[in-house]
Amino acid sequence: MSLLGGIRPPIAVLSALLLSLAGITALGFGRAGEESVPKAVMTSQQRFAEDGAVAMRASIDESAADLARTAGLFNAGDPAQPDAVVDKIGSVYQKWVGTAVVEISSGRMLAARGENVPVAAIDTSKLSEKDGLSPRMVRLANGETRLLSLQLLSWKGQPQQLLIASSSLRFPGISLGKFRSIAVIDSTGRILSSDGIPESEQVLTEDQRTGVERSKKQLSAFAKVAAKRAEEHPLKANDPGEGGYLGVSGSLRGDTFQGDRAVAGYAALTGPEPGKGTVATSLGLTVVAMVDVAEDPTRVTDPLFGLLAAGALLLIGALAVGVLLGTVQRPLLRLFLESRRLTRDDLTRPVSVPRFGEAARIGQALERLRRQLLGERDDAEGAGGPKSRRRGRIGARALLAVSGILLLVWSAPMLLLLNRADATAVVPEQITNDQRERTDTLSDRVRRSLNEGHADLVSVAGLLGERTSPEDMTKVLDRTRSDHSRYRSLYVRTGDGKIIAQSGESPRLPEDKKSENKDGHPFADPITVLNDSGTEPVIASYAELPGRDGSTVIGEFRIDFINSLLKRPGLGEIRVVDAERRVLGGNTGYLAFEKLPSARLTELAAGTSQKTGISARAGGIVYRDGGGVQVAGAAPFVGGGAAKSLNWMVVSWQPAAGLAIPEYSLQNRTVLAGLLGITAAAACLGWLHIIVVRPLREVAKQAEALADGDRRTVLYPRHHDEVGAISRSLELLRQQVLEQRKRDGAGATAPAAVRAPAGRN
């Protein structure tokens, strides 16, 4: 018999699968709620650290690009005074704590603004070497770390100068909420800067001082572990298939203190594209975010449920397998033995005919063939031909269906009814807080990006004011577009509405005067949306060219650029909405200017936007509706800059079912058990139907036809199994019947053959 064919392997495999599933059910269900800190909370801390790493990398790279572009624009023009250079940078950008211009040959300070720049840490004699202008970190005497960005200022006929910008390694716009701290560490695990831990302990109580000291020690311990793990390769460090962040990231579990456990997430700075490094990634920095979470000692599920479910599966599975063994396998094996007996000319005993289905039909046909071989009268035949024979009404397919229904009795409730989490799930408060704070961080990132875009236009406008040739203006606009991917179009518009220089796609600024403000500028605000309908919002910003009678440089933002800022894993669906709660951008498919998809989200956005001033903070909520449990957050634009007047906000929401919450983990395991049960039943019973039942039905038809007198049809076995063996036996019986008829015909004609010659005599 074939190892993979026959009736035994499918039933044996089904039995093994059901036993394995019962073991998994008994052992796996009791572990769904064992962790005192849910996995969803740990993953959320990892995502929070990734947000910090993305913001830090974008801030460092943007600062380096702004300084390089500003130096390039100065170098392309007439020689400028050092004081004018630092004043211009300070008026356009407020991101650096200190700027300075140094003469390279002598090392003499020519101009400085803001905090004292640690010029002594720079060896000007090595600036001409490879990577001599790369950013570097300098530790000050007070323990703080500064990041120095360098660019050359050079004009023909004048000594080269070094433009230096100093910035702190603080996180731009990261919303920490309460009880959270975040730090930047180097490759050795040393903390370069941190936020969220009080620096002064003079106004704290004794217990608060103890807590602060404990937080510092725990953060330092996390930093050591995170720095070591950050050295791993991302493909080996990250869980397979989790996607999202391109670099090394993860979560850590710390010690407990007064019922709270310290948990942390870490993320190494990585580039926006796989395998592509940036200025920030060359520094070897890692972000660590830590928070204290209240432990939950209760269990979501009782191990007794798993034991009862496993016991029920064993009982139902034994019954289903018993049906297959008693009504399909055993009768088929008996027929196999009976057919072999008949082929060996053992015709004395009647054939043991099964009671059901195709096996009964084949058994009846074998019994008729046995009687025919013995020369007895076939009781199934009359004078008029074959009589109607009793056939088993219940076929093998019906028996397989009975076994499948039995297994479905266990699998269907597991799949559809038991352990439904939507009504009982408790979303940890930390998940809601993280949804709110991450949404707030994302809102600030979008606002800062728009402010950066406007600041770029102000910087470009200052240079364009000194140029009168449209060709020269176009070169500056082209250089700006190549340095920044945020613009789809840049152009210079005169006071009377004429465009004299352009780079990129065609302008979409309306020609009417309705959008102009009282000063004659094209927009009422520095940044605005030019349309209120259509397939794509047109977001543009302007900056006035000094001394050019109302001429402005206008930049239209790519909506894809804004959408790319929203692609953060672990926040679900994200939308940027305007003051009227109309959608302008998102991380997934959306229609421009449509409303938010639910009234709950609209109420959350409206309630959050009503807060103004210092109290304008993000909001978070967990709500239940017909679609299940959802976690949502909304955060308005808070802070200064050109984007302040937009009154936009970012709204995010995601189903709680997608989070690793204990109740949903238990539901997922229950559904998985049901799916495995259905899959095992479908696979094995389908296997049995294809390999055994269908050939058996065909053999039953051939056996009846043979018993009815069809001696011409040759019977070929489909498979080398029990059914194939029965088919071969039927073929041998067919040949025996033919030989018997030949012998009988020869005996009946022998006397006539002898008398024929005598008659001729």
TILOMI-431413 format. One record per residue (C-alpha): residue in one letter; x, y, z. Coordinates in steps of 0.25 Angstrom, whole numbers, plus 5000, padded with zeros to 4 digits. Layout:
<sites>
AXYZ;...
</sites>
This chain:
<sites>
M500050005000;S500450144997;L501050225009;L500150345006;G499050275000;G497950185006;I496950215017;R497850205029;P498750325027;P497650435026;I496950375039;A498350365046;V498750505042;L497350555047;S497550485060;A498950545062;L498550685059;L497350675068;L498250625079;S499250735077;L498150845076;A497650795089;G499050805096;I499150945090;T497850985095;A498050925109;L499450995111;G499251125103;F497951185108;G498451195122;R499651285118;A498851395110;G498751485122;E499951445131;E500851575128;S500651685138;V500951785127;P500251755114;K501051745102;A500251855096;V500851955106;M502251905103;T502151915088;S501552055090;Q502852095098;Q503652045086;R502752125076;F502952255085;A504452235085;E504352225070;D503552355069;G504652425077;A505752365068;V505052405055;A504852545061;M506252555066;R506852505052;A505952605044;S506352715053;I507852695052;D507752665037;E506852785035;S507852875043;A509052825035;A508252845022;D507852995025;L509253035029;A509852975017;R508753035008;T508953175015;A510453165014;G510353134999;L509353244996;F510353345003;N511553284995;A510753304982;G510553454985;D511453574988;P512353565000;A511553585013;Q512053635027;P512153535038;D511153605046;A510153615035;V510253465033;V509953425047;D508853535048;K508253475036;I508253335041;G507753375055;S506553455049;V506153335040;Y506353215048;Q506253205063;K506753065064;W508253095068;V508653135082;G509853195077;T510553235064;A511853295061;V512753325049;V514253295050;E515453325041;I516053195038;S517553245035;S517653315048;G516553255057;R516053395060;M514553405064;L513953505054;A512453505059;A511653425069;R510253425074;G509453345085;E510153245094;N511753245094;V512153145083;P513253045088;V514153085076;A515353035083;A514852895081;I515052905066;D516352885059;T516352985047;S517552925042;K516852795038;L515652855032;S516152825018;E516252675021;K515152575017;D513952595026;G514652715032;L513252785032;S512452675038;P511652705050;R512252675064;M511852665078;V512552745089;R512352725104;L512352855112;A512852885125;N511452875132;G511252735126;E510352775115;T510552735100;R510552825088;L510452785074;L511352875065;S511052885050;L512052945041;Q512053015027;L513053095019;L512853235015;S513753265003;W513853384994;K514853414983;G515953494988;Q515653485003;P516053385014;Q515253265016;Q514253275028;L513653165036;L512153175040;I511853095053;A510453075058;S510253005072;S509052935076;S508652855088;L508152705087;R506752735092;F505552675086;P504752765077;G503352765080;I503252625087;S502052615096;L502452545109;G501152555117;K501352515132;F502352425138;R503152395125;S504552425123;I505352425110;A506852425107;V507852425096;I509052335098;D510352315090;S510952185086;T511552155100;G510152175107;R510552315113;I509352405114;L509552525106;S508252595109;S506952565116;D505552615118;G504452585128;I505352565140;P505352695150;E506752755150;S506552825163;E506152745175;Q506052865185;V504552875184;L504352725185;T503852645197;E504752525202;D503852425195;Q503952505182;R505452515183;T505552365185;G504652345173;V505552445164;E506752375168;R506152235165;S505752285151;K507152335148;K507752205152;Q506752125144;L506852215132;S508452195133;A508252045134;F507352055122;A508352135114;K509452035116;V508551915111;A507952005099;A509352045094;K509851895094;R508551855086;A508651975077;E509951915071;E509251795066;H508751785051;P507351825049;L506951695042;K507451615054;A506951715065;N505551735061;D504451635061;P504251575047;G503051635040;E502751755049;G503151855039;G503052005041;Y504452055047;L505652025038;G506652035050;V506851955063;S505751975073;G505151895084;S504551905098;L505151875112;R504551835125;G505151895138;D504951885153;T503751915161;F503552025171;Q502352045180;G501451955170;D501952025158;R502851955148;A503852035139;V503752005125;A504552065113;G504652075098;Y505852095090;A506152135076;A507452165069;L507452275059;T507352225045;G507152285031;P505852305024;E506152195014;P506752055015;G508352065014;K508352215013;G509152285024;T508952435027;V509752535036;A508952495048;T509152345047;S510652365046;L510652415060;G510252275066;L509152335075;T508052255081;V506752295088;V506252235101;A504852265106;M504452215120;V503152225128;D502552155140;V501352065138;A500452015149;E500451865149;D499251775148;P499351645156;T497951595152;R497851485141;V496951505129;T496651355128;D496551235136;P497351115132;L496151035134;F495551085121;G496751025113;L496550895120;L495050885118;A495250925103;A496350825101;G495450715108;A494250755099;L495150745087;L495750605091;L494250555093;I493750615080;G494950575073;A494950435078;L493450425073;A493750475060;V494950385058;G494150265063;V493050295052;L494150295041;L494750165047;G493450095049;T492750135037;V493750165026;Q495150095029;R494649965035;P493649925024;L494649965014;L495749875020;R494749765021;L494349775006;F495849775003;L496049645010;E494749585004;S495149624990;R496449564992;R495849434997;L494949424985;T496149434975;R496749314982;D495549234978;D495049224993;L493649234989;T493049145000;R492649255010;P491649375006;V492249515005;S492149595018;V491349715013;P491549845020;R490249925024;F490550065018;G490750135005;E491750094994;A492349985003;A491049915004;R490849934988;I492149864986;G491949754996;Q490649724989;A491349724975;L492449624981;E491349534987;R490649524973;L491949504966;R492249394976;R490949324973;Q491149344958;L492549274959;L491849154967;G490849144956;E489749174965;R488549254961;D488649404964;D487549444973;A487649584968;E487249544954;G485949504948;A485349464935;G485249604931;G486649644935;P487349714947;K486349744958;S486449864967;R487549844978;R487549904992;R488650004993;G489150075005;R488450205006;I489550265014;G490850285006;A492250305010;R492050455007;A490950465017;L491850395027;L492950495025;A491950605026;V491550555040;S492950555044;G493150695039;I491950745046;L492450675059;L493750755058;L492950875054;V492150875067;W493550895075;S494150995065;A493051085061;P492751135075;M494251155077;L494351235065;L493051315066;L492451315080;L493451295092;N494351395098;R493851515091;A494651635096;D493951755091;A492951755103;T494051715113;A495351775108;V496051875118;V496951965110;P498152005119;E498152155122;Q499552165117;I499152125103;T498152235103;N499252335108;D500252285098;Q499152305087;R498952445091;E500452485093;R500852425080;T499752495073;D500252625080;T501652595075;L501252565061;S500352695061;D501552775066;R502452715055;V501452755044;R501452895049;R502952905050;S503052855036;L502152955031;N502853065039;E504253015033;G503653025019;H503253165022;A504553195028;D505253145016;L504453245007;V504853355016;S506253325015;V506153304999;A505353434999;G506453515005;L507453464994;L506453484983;G506253634987;E507753654983;R507553594969;T506853664957;S506953554946;P505853454945;E506953354941;D507753374954;M506453364962;T506053234955;K507453174958;V507153204973;L505753144973;D506353014966;R507453004976;T506353014987;R505452914981;S506652814979;D507052834994;H505652814999;S504552714994;R503452785001;Y503052884990;R502352844977;S502552984972;L503353114975;Y503053244968;V503253394969;R502053474968;T502053624966;G501053724973;D500153724961;G500053574960;K501053544949;I501953424951;I503453454947;A504153334951;Q503753194953;S504253054957;G503452924958;E502052904954;S501053004949;P500553104960;R499153084965;L498953214971;P497653274967;E497653404959;D496553484967;K496853574978;K495953514988;S497053444995;E497953564997;N498153635010;K498153785013;D499653795010;G499353744996;H500053604999;P499453484992;F498953415004;A498253465017;D499253375025;P500653335023;I500153195020;T498853165015;V497953065007;L497653114993;N496453034990;D495252974998;S494852864988;G495552764978;T496352644979;E497552704986;P497752824995;V498652934990;I499452975002;A500453095000;S501253195007;Y501853325003;A503053425008;E503153565003;L504453604995;P505053725003;G505053854995;R504353794983;D502953874984;G502053754988;S502753644980;T502753514988;V503253374987;I502253264988;G502453114991;E501353014989;F501452894997;R501352754992;I500252684999;D501052554999;F502152625007;I501052645018;N500552505017;S501952445018;L502052515032;L500852435037;K501352295034;R501652255048;P501352105052;G500452075064;L499552195062;G498552135053;E497852235043;I498352385044;R497752505038;V498152655037;V496852735038;D496652885037;A495852975046;E494552925040;R494952775043;R495152755028;V496152655024;L497452705017;G498352595018;G498552455024;N499452325025;T498352245017;G497352255006;Y496452375008;L495652485000;A496052625001;F495152715009;E494352605014;K493852595029;L494352505039;P493852365038;S493052365051;A492252465060;R493152415072;L494352465065;T493752595061;E493352625075;L494752585080;A495352685070;A494352795073;G494552775088;T496052785087;S496052905078;Q495152985087;K496452995097;T497253115094;G498553175099;I499353095109;S498252995112;A498152955097;R498652815099;A498352685092;G497152595096;G497052445096;I495852355098;V495352205097;Y494052185092;R493152065088;D492152055077;G491651955068;G492951935061;G493651895074;V494651975083;Q495452085078;V496552175084;A496652315078;G497452435080;A497452585075;A498452695076;P498352835071;F499452915066;V500152985078;G501253075077;G501753195069;G502153215055;A501453235042;A500653105043;K499953155056;S498853235049;L498453105042;N497753045054;W497952905049;M497952785057;V498352635055;V497352525059;S497752375060;W496952255063;Q497152105063;P496351985067;A496751925081;A496651785074;G497951815067;L498651835080;A499351725089;I498351745100;P498051615109;E496651605106;Y496851615091;S498051525092;L497151425098;Q496051445087;N497151435077;R497651295082;T496151255083;V495951285069;L497251225065;A496851095071;G495551095064;L496251125051;L497251015053;G496050915056;I495350955044;T496650945036;A497050805041;A495650755038;A495550815024;A496950765021;C496850625026;L495350605021;G495650665008;W496850575007;L496050455010;H494950495000;I495950514989;I496750394991;V495750294996;V494250334995;R494250374980;P495050254975;L494150174984;R492850224977;E493450194964;V493850054968;A492450034973;K491850064960;Q492749974952;A492549864962;E491049874960;A491149874945;L492149754946;A491049674954;D489949724944;G490749654933;D491749764927;R492849674924;R493549764914;T493949884923;V495349864928;L495549914943;Y496849994945;P497250034959;R497450184962;H498350174974;H499150064980;D498250064993;E497049984998;V496150034988;G497150004977;A497349864982;I495849844982;S495849894967;R496949794964;S496149684970;L494949714962;E495749714950;L496249574953;L494849534956;R494349584943;Q495449504936;Q495049374944;V493549394940;L493949404925;E494849284926;Q493649204933;R492749244922;K493749204911;R493849064918;D492349054920;G492149094905;A493148994901;G492448884909;A491048914903;T491548904889;A492448774890;P491348674886;A490848744874;A492348754869;V492448604870;R491148574863;A491448654851;P492448564844;A491548444847;G490348514840;R491248534827;N491548384827;
</sites>
